[in-house]
Amino acid sequence: MKNLYEENKESLEKLQNSIKYNFKNKNLLLESLTHKSYDKNRNNERLEFLGDAVLDLLIGEYVYKKLPKSNEGDLTKLRASMVNEASFAKLARAINLGDYLFISNAEIKNNGKDKPSILSNALEALIGAVYLDSNINNAKKISYALIEKVYKKLNPENLFKDYKTLLQELTQSICSLIPEYILIDSSGPDHNKVFTMKIVINGIEYATKNGKSKKEAEQACAKAAYEKLKKTKERF
């Protein structure tokens, strides 16, 4: 992979500068950025496996130290809201990781460099590569810097409340579709109205919920649909 590094040296040095880490073994960096569509034999799938475990540990430690008053249940939910495809894709976008990936032309045409699944996997692989190239402390520095850049106010309510965004990222990664929110009814006096919304994805109705505003009802619908999709791992 030496020639590949030399051919992309300027770009790869920019990535290393952005994460404030310079790889000793450049092949590890290249491997972490190589999608299976680009090279079936040497790609980032194994590093992705390792990085997933490293990030799970580091993020668990991060929320444990950052929120000393939160109980086990809240910490578990908070970690789960951060250790997932949508969250890792956000962290990847914070360093424009997609710009540095080696993927096939077919994937590029299919917007592969911005696919949540590909970005998430690449971030895991990158952290796994840093861990192997040096130690857990460097992996921690990079991970924590990204977390603090993306999640400026870390608390359970802050992360859990925007289910519309989480759901849209999930549905786009599964089927490239955007959920549709439909107002069914509004009733009651102006000062105390109740709005009833339903959510439809790919022609399938997933939930009907009420709220004191359209936004509140939409969030309730999105939460129900998100939890259903995550639980059943439904595919379109």
C-alpha positions as CSV (number, residue, x, y, z in Angstrom):
1,M,0.0,0.0,0.0
2,K,3.1,2.3,0.0
3,N,2.4,3.7,-3.5
4,L,-1.2,4.4,-2.5
5,Y,0.0,6.5,0.4
6,E,2.4,8.4,-1.7
7,E,-0.2,9.1,-4.3
8,N,-2.5,10.5,-1.7
9,K,0.1,11.9,0.7
10,E,-1.2,15.5,0.9
11,S,-4.8,14.4,1.6
12,L,-3.8,11.8,4.2
13,E,-1.5,14.2,6.0
14,K,-4.5,16.6,6.2
15,L,-6.6,13.9,7.8
16,Q,-3.8,13.1,10.3
17,N,-3.4,16.8,11.1
18,S,-7.2,17.0,11.7
19,I,-7.1,14.2,14.3
20,K,-3.7,15.4,15.7
21,Y,-2.2,12.0,15.2
22,N,0.5,10.8,12.8
23,F,0.5,7.2,12.0
24,K,3.8,5.3,12.3
25,N,2.4,2.4,10.2
26,K,0.9,4.1,7.2
27,N,-0.6,0.8,6.0
28,L,-2.9,0.8,9.1
29,L,-4.2,4.2,8.1
30,L,-4.7,3.1,4.5
31,E,-6.5,-0.1,5.6
32,S,-8.8,1.8,7.9
33,L,-9.9,4.0,5.0
34,T,-10.4,1.2,2.4
35,H,-13.9,0.1,1.8
36,K,-14.5,-3.5,0.7
37,S,-15.9,-2.2,-2.7
38,Y,-12.4,-0.9,-3.4
39,D,-10.4,-3.9,-2.3
40,K,-12.1,-7.2,-1.4
41,N,-9.0,-8.7,0.2
42,R,-7.6,-5.8,2.2
43,N,-10.2,-3.5,3.6
44,N,-11.3,-2.0,6.9
45,E,-13.7,-4.7,8.1
46,R,-11.4,-6.2,10.6
47,L,-10.3,-2.8,12.0
48,E,-14.0,-1.9,12.1
49,F,-14.6,-4.9,14.4
50,L,-11.8,-3.8,16.7
51,G,-12.7,-0.1,16.7
52,D,-16.3,-0.9,17.6
53,A,-15.1,-2.5,20.9
54,V,-12.6,0.3,21.6
55,L,-15.2,3.0,21.1
56,D,-17.8,1.1,23.2
57,L,-15.3,1.1,26.1
58,L,-14.1,4.7,25.6
59,I,-17.6,6.2,25.3
60,G,-18.8,4.2,28.3
61,E,-15.9,5.7,30.3
62,Y,-16.6,9.1,28.9
63,V,-20.2,9.3,30.0
64,Y,-19.4,7.7,33.3
65,K,-16.9,10.4,34.2
66,K,-18.9,13.3,32.5
67,L,-22.2,12.5,34.3
68,P,-21.3,11.5,37.9
69,K,-24.9,11.9,39.1
70,S,-26.5,9.8,36.4
71,N,-27.7,6.3,37.3
72,E,-26.8,3.1,35.5
73,G,-30.0,3.2,33.5
74,D,-29.4,6.7,32.1
75,L,-25.7,5.9,31.5
76,T,-26.7,2.8,29.5
77,K,-29.2,4.7,27.4
78,L,-26.8,7.5,26.8
79,R,-24.0,5.2,25.7
80,A,-26.4,3.4,23.4
81,S,-27.5,6.7,21.9
82,M,-23.8,7.4,21.1
83,V,-22.5,4.0,20.2
84,N,-24.5,3.4,17.0
85,E,-24.3,4.0,13.2
86,A,-26.0,7.4,13.2
87,S,-23.8,8.8,16.0
88,F,-20.6,7.5,14.5
89,A,-21.5,8.9,11.2
90,K,-21.9,12.3,12.8
91,L,-18.4,12.0,14.4
92,A,-17.0,10.9,11.0
93,R,-18.5,14.0,9.3
94,A,-16.9,16.2,11.9
95,I,-13.5,15.5,10.3
96,N,-14.9,15.0,6.8
97,L,-13.8,11.4,6.9
98,G,-15.7,10.6,3.7
99,D,-13.4,12.7,1.7
100,Y,-10.5,10.4,2.5
101,L,-12.1,7.0,1.8
102,F,-11.1,4.6,-0.9
103,I,-14.3,3.2,-2.4
104,S,-15.3,2.0,-5.8
105,N,-16.6,4.3,-8.5
106,A,-20.0,2.6,-8.3
107,E,-20.2,3.4,-4.6
108,I,-19.1,7.0,-5.2
109,K,-21.9,7.4,-7.8
110,N,-24.2,6.0,-5.1
111,N,-23.2,8.7,-2.7
112,G,-21.1,6.2,-0.8
113,K,-18.8,8.7,0.8
114,D,-21.7,10.1,2.7
115,K,-23.6,6.9,3.6
116,P,-24.0,6.6,7.3
117,S,-23.1,2.9,7.3
118,I,-19.8,3.5,5.4
119,L,-18.9,6.5,7.5
120,S,-19.7,4.8,10.7
121,N,-17.6,1.7,9.8
122,A,-14.7,3.9,8.7
123,L,-14.7,5.8,12.0
124,E,-14.6,2.6,13.9
125,A,-11.8,1.3,11.7
126,L,-9.8,4.5,12.1
127,I,-10.0,4.4,15.9
128,G,-9.1,0.7,15.8
129,A,-6.1,1.6,13.6
130,V,-4.9,4.3,16.0
131,Y,-5.3,1.8,18.9
132,L,-3.1,-0.8,17.1
133,D,-0.6,1.8,15.9
134,S,0.0,3.2,19.4
135,N,-2.2,2.7,22.4
136,I,-5.6,3.3,24.0
137,N,-4.7,6.8,25.2
138,N,-4.3,8.1,21.7
139,A,-7.5,6.5,20.6
140,K,-9.1,8.1,23.7
141,K,-7.8,11.6,22.8
142,I,-9.1,11.5,19.3
143,S,-12.5,10.0,20.3
144,Y,-13.1,12.5,23.2
145,A,-12.1,15.4,21.0
146,L,-14.7,14.3,18.4
147,I,-17.4,13.7,21.0
148,E,-16.9,17.2,22.5
149,K,-17.0,18.7,19.1
150,V,-20.2,17.1,18.1
151,Y,-22.0,16.8,21.4
152,K,-21.4,20.2,23.0
153,K,-24.0,19.7,25.7
154,L,-23.9,16.1,26.9
155,N,-26.9,15.0,28.8
156,P,-29.5,12.3,28.3
157,E,-32.4,14.6,27.4
158,N,-30.2,16.4,24.8
159,L,-29.4,13.3,23.0
160,F,-32.7,11.5,23.3
161,K,-35.1,14.2,22.3
162,D,-34.4,14.5,18.5
163,Y,-35.8,11.2,17.3
164,K,-36.8,12.7,14.0
165,T,-33.1,13.1,13.1
166,L,-32.2,9.7,14.4
167,L,-35.1,8.1,12.5
168,Q,-34.3,9.9,9.2
169,E,-30.6,8.8,9.4
170,L,-31.7,5.2,10.1
171,T,-34.3,5.0,7.3
172,Q,-31.8,6.6,4.8
173,S,-29.2,4.0,5.7
174,I,-31.7,1.2,5.2
175,C,-33.7,2.4,2.1
176,S,-32.8,6.0,1.3
177,L,-36.3,7.2,2.2
178,I,-37.4,10.0,4.3
179,P,-40.3,9.4,6.8
180,E,-43.6,11.2,6.1
181,Y,-45.5,12.9,8.9
182,I,-49.2,13.4,8.3
183,L,-51.6,15.5,10.4
184,I,-54.7,13.5,11.1
185,D,-56.6,15.8,13.5
186,S,-56.4,18.8,15.8
187,S,-58.9,19.4,18.6
188,G,-59.5,21.4,21.7
189,P,-59.4,25.2,22.4
190,D,-56.6,27.3,21.0
191,H,-54.8,27.4,24.4
192,N,-54.9,23.7,24.9
193,K,-55.0,22.0,21.5
194,V,-54.1,18.3,20.9
195,F,-52.6,17.3,17.6
196,T,-52.7,13.8,16.2
197,M,-50.0,12.8,13.7
198,K,-49.1,9.6,12.0
199,I,-45.8,8.5,10.5
200,V,-45.5,6.6,7.2
201,I,-42.3,5.1,5.8
202,N,-42.3,3.5,2.4
203,G,-46.1,3.3,2.4
204,I,-46.2,1.6,5.8
205,E,-47.8,3.3,8.8
206,Y,-45.6,2.9,11.9
207,A,-47.3,4.9,14.6
208,T,-50.0,7.4,15.4
209,K,-49.4,9.8,18.4
210,N,-50.8,12.9,20.1
211,G,-49.0,16.0,21.2
212,K,-49.6,19.5,22.4
213,S,-48.0,20.7,19.3
214,K,-47.3,19.3,15.8
215,K,-43.6,19.1,16.7
216,E,-44.3,17.1,19.9
217,A,-46.6,14.7,18.1
218,E,-44.0,14.2,15.3
219,Q,-41.3,13.5,17.8
220,A,-43.5,10.9,19.5
221,C,-44.2,9.3,16.2
222,A,-40.6,9.3,15.3
223,K,-39.6,7.7,18.6
224,A,-42.1,4.9,18.2
225,A,-41.0,4.2,14.7
226,Y,-37.3,4.4,15.5
227,E,-37.6,2.0,18.4
228,K,-39.7,-0.4,16.3
229,L,-37.1,-0.4,13.5
230,K,-34.2,-0.8,15.8
231,K,-35.9,-3.6,17.7
232,T,-37.1,-5.7,14.8
233,K,-34.2,-4.7,12.4
234,E,-36.9,-4.5,9.7
235,R,-35.7,-4.1,6.1
236,F,-37.6,-2.5,3.3
